[in-house]
Amino acid sequence: MVKIGIHIVPLMSATDVIAIALEAERIGYDYCLVADEGFHPDIYVCLGALARETERIRLGPVTNGYTRHPAVTAAAMATLNELSNGRAFITLVAGGSMVLNPMGIERAKPYRVLRDTIQVMKALWSGEAVSWEGDTHRLVDASLAMGAQSIPIWVSSRGPLLLRLAGREADGVLLTVKPDLDAAFALATEGMSSVEREVAPERIYLGRICYTPEMFAEQRQTMPYILKDSPVRVLESLGFSAAEIDRIASTSDASQLIDLMSDDLLAHYQIHGSAQECSDQIQALVSGQNLDSIMVDVLSQDLDENFELLDTTYNIITDGRP
């Protein structure tokens, strides 16, 4: 049976982040991710509180190797793992423009940064003292006070180099563009095959399940930023012409791309329709892509709306099973 998780984008208060995760555990969700958005409630403060208030749901951040040094992240994750009695996991991204641009951080060498981030964390979680040097980070006789750790690493990316890296080294591959799933999972499989892994990484899809017209329309505001961080392969899968792809690449302000956000594009990108139509699309996606998990975005600033989303979405994904 497919596992189900939530991905909280912490646009709400820290108190609401905790309330949402507690409700998700009560309903039956398996995973809770909290996005590292930089200027919003701190993910590790929230996750530490959740580790003490929850019992079953697995907890983790979505973070990057630019805004936090991987050694600091490794220590934070070891702490979360201890507080949660082994329920911690982490999802790594290469850093998006919405997070990095306000900090004045250039998204340079994303493959090398993410590869080094994985290596630093694995080295420190070995429990040994480590001296190590990568292309973007290094360790000098470093060790974690918390000792050896077993913490799954997921990678979320759209770039081919990072997808192959995920296939080689990650425990899960999390994808977000529905029409690109075939190509993206194929790239991860290439990476896995290159090192002859015995256990394939988990296959995870994260997206909004838009069972109301309002939810469908809301995606229009965030899609331009998704497009700016997407390679040509993904843009082609969404149906953009060569001229439109050139325009996306040359536009520095993503908000200027809003006119490209047609209803057809939004319908192609995400699961949408009536509750039954969404359920049918999900069942087809799970079986067609052999998915291990489905993750859903939670980002409203209205707590009641988020609670309703959790309940309705869980029933849609499970097709009404208790």
N, C-alpha and C positions, 0 to 999 in steps of 0.2 A: 504494500500500500504506500502511495506517495506521502512523504512527510510535508508538513505545512509550516511556514514561518512568516514572521512579519519583519518589515524593514522600516524602522521609525526614522523619518527625517525630522530632527528635533526643532521644528519651527514653533513648537509649543513650549510651555514651561517644563522645568525638570520634574516638578510634581506630577504633571500630566504624562510625561514620558514613563514614569514609574507606574502610574495608574493604568496606562495602556498595556504595558507588559504584564502586569498582574492579571488584568482581564483576559489577555491572550492565553496565559497559562490556565486560567480557570476554564476557558472555552475548550482548550485542548490543543492549541498550537504547540509545535515541537521546537521552534527556533525563534529567537528574538535578536535581530541585528539593529544597532543604532549607528547612524551615519555620523562620521566625524566632520562636521560642517564648519569647524573653526571658530565662528563667532556666535554660535548657539550654545545651549547647555552642554557642558563638558561630558563627553561620553563615558569616561572612566569613573567619574563621580556617580553618574546615573547607574552604570553597570555594577559598580561596587554596592550601591544601595540595593539593587535588584538581586544581587547574589545572596544577600542576607534575607530578602523578603520572599524569594521564590524557592521552589523545591525541585521542580522537574525540568522546566523549559531551559534549553541551552542558550547561552548568552555570548554575544560578541560584538565588536565594533566593525565598521567598514572604514578603513583608514589607509594612509599612504606613507611613503618613506620620505616625503618632502617636509611636511609640517611637524613631524615628530621623528626624532632619530630612532632607527630600528631597535637599538639597545634599550631605549626608554620604553618603547612599545613592548619589547620582550619582557621587561620587568613588570609593566602594568598588566600584561596578560597572565604572567605567572601569579601575580597577586589575585587577579580575578579568578583564576583557576583554583587557587587555594580557598578563597571565600565561598566559591560556588560548589565546592566538593567535586571538582573535575568536569564542570559543565561548560567551560570556556572554549570558544573557537574564534577565529579571526578571518575576516575577508579583506584582502589587499587589493587596492586599485592603484593606478599610475598617477592619480591626482587630476582632478578636473578643473576646468577654467573657473567655475563658480566658486571654488574654494581657494585656488592658488592666486588668481588675479588680484583679489582684494588685499592679499598679503605681499604683493609684489614679488612673488616667487615664480621664476621661469620653469615651465614644465620641460626641463632639459633631460635628455638621456633616460626616458621613462623605462626602457627595457632594463638598463643597467641599474637604475635605482630600485626597481622592483625585485630584480634578481638578487641584488645585494641585501635588500631587506629580508628576503626569505633566508638567505644564508646566515645573516647575523642572528636572526631569531632561532634558527635550528641549532646553530653553534652554541648559543647561550643556554638553550633548553636542554643541551646534553648534560648539563650539570658540572662540566669541566671548566677549568680556566682556559681562556682562548685568546690567542693572538692571531689576527687574521686581517688581510687587506684586500678589499675589492676595488672597483673602479670609482665608487662614490662614497663608501663608508669604510671604516676600519675599527678594529678592536685591539687593545694592547693589554695583555694579561687580564682580561675581563672575565668575571664570573658572576652568576646570580646568587644572591643570598638564599633564595627560595629553593635552590637545587634543581634537579632534573624535572622536566615537564613533558607531558604528552598532550599537545594542543593542536587540533586540526587547523590547517591553513587552506582557505579557499582563495581563489583569484577571480576577480571580475575585470574583464577587459574586452575591447573590440579589435585591438591590433593583432596582426598575425604573429609577430615575435612573442608577444606576451601570452597569446593563447597557446602557442607551442611550449613556452616555459611552464604554463599551468599544467599542460599535459605531462610534462616531465617531472615536475616537483610538487605540485599542489595536491591536496586531498579532495578538493572540489573545484569545479569550474562553474561560475555563476554568470549567466548571460541575460541580457536585457532587451535585445532587439528580436522580436518574434520572427520576422521574415528572414533573419540572418542565422537562425539556429543551426540549420544544416551545415552551412559553410564554417561557422565558428566551432562547432563541436568537431568537425572534420580536422580543423587545424590543431585542436587540442589532442585529437587521436594521433595525428602525425608526431607530435612531441612525445606522447606516451610510447609510441612504437619505436622511436629512436633510441630509447634507453631500455627497452624490453621490460617495462614494469609488469609485475604480476597482478597488481590490483589497480584497476582503472579509477581515476578520480570520480567523485560523485558528479552527477549532471543536474544542475539547478537552473531554474528559470525564475527571474524576478520581473514583475510588471504589475501594472494596475489592472484591476478587473472592473471595467466600467459598466455597471449595471443600471446607471441612470444617465440621461442626456447631460446633466450637469457635470458628472465625473468625466464623461467623454470630452467635454469642451475644456475642462481645466487643464488637460495635457497640452493644450495649445501654447500655454505660457512657458512651459519648461522645454518643449521640443527643440527650440532653436539652439539651446545650450547642448543638448544631446547631439545635435547635428554637428556643431562646431568641434566636438571631441571625437567624431567618428571618422574612420578611414573610408576611402573611396568604395571599397567592397560593400560596406554597410549602406552607404548612401545609394548605391546602385540597387541594393536589395529593397530599398524603400521607394524605388521608382523614379529617382531624380535623373534628369538629363545631364549631359556633359556640361552644358552651359550653366545649369543650376549648381552643379557640383563646383565649378570654377567660382561661382559667386559666393557660395558658402565658404570656400577656402580663403577668399580674398576679403571677406567682411570681418572687420575686427570686433564690431559690436554685434553680438548674437541677436539682440533684440530687433535689429534691423531686418531680420529674416522672417519676421512674423507673417508676412504675406504668403510665404511658402507653406504655411501650416494649414493645408486644406483638409476638409472632412475625409477625403479619400486617403490622405496620408495618415491621419490619426486612426482611421479604421484599419489600415494595413499594419500599423505599428502595434496596436494593443488589442487585448481581448475586450469585446464590447457587445452590447445588446441587452436583451431581457435576461433575467436570472437563468432561465432555462437555456437560452442561446449561449450565455457565458459558460454554463456548466458543460454543455456539449463541446464547446471549443476547447475547454480545459482537458476534458477526457481524451479528445483527439490528440491534443498536444502531448499529454503525458505518455500515451501509448505510442504515438508516432516518433517521439524523440527519446523514448526510454528514460524519462525523467525520474530522478530520485526524490526531488523536492520542488515545491512551488513556494515562492516567497512573494508577499504582496506589500506594496507601499502603504504606509500610514503617515499622513502629513498634514491633516487638517488642524487648525488651531482651536477647533471646537471639540471638546472632549466627548460630548454626547454623539457627535457625528462619527468620531473615531470608534466609539463603542458599537454603534450600529454597523459600521463598516466591518469590524471584526466578526460580529455575529453573522451578518449576511454573507460575507465572503467565505467564511468557514463552511457554511451550509452549501454554498455554490460549488466550492471545490470538492467537498465530500459527497456531493449530490444528495444531501439531506441525511447522511448517515450520522448517528449519534456520536 
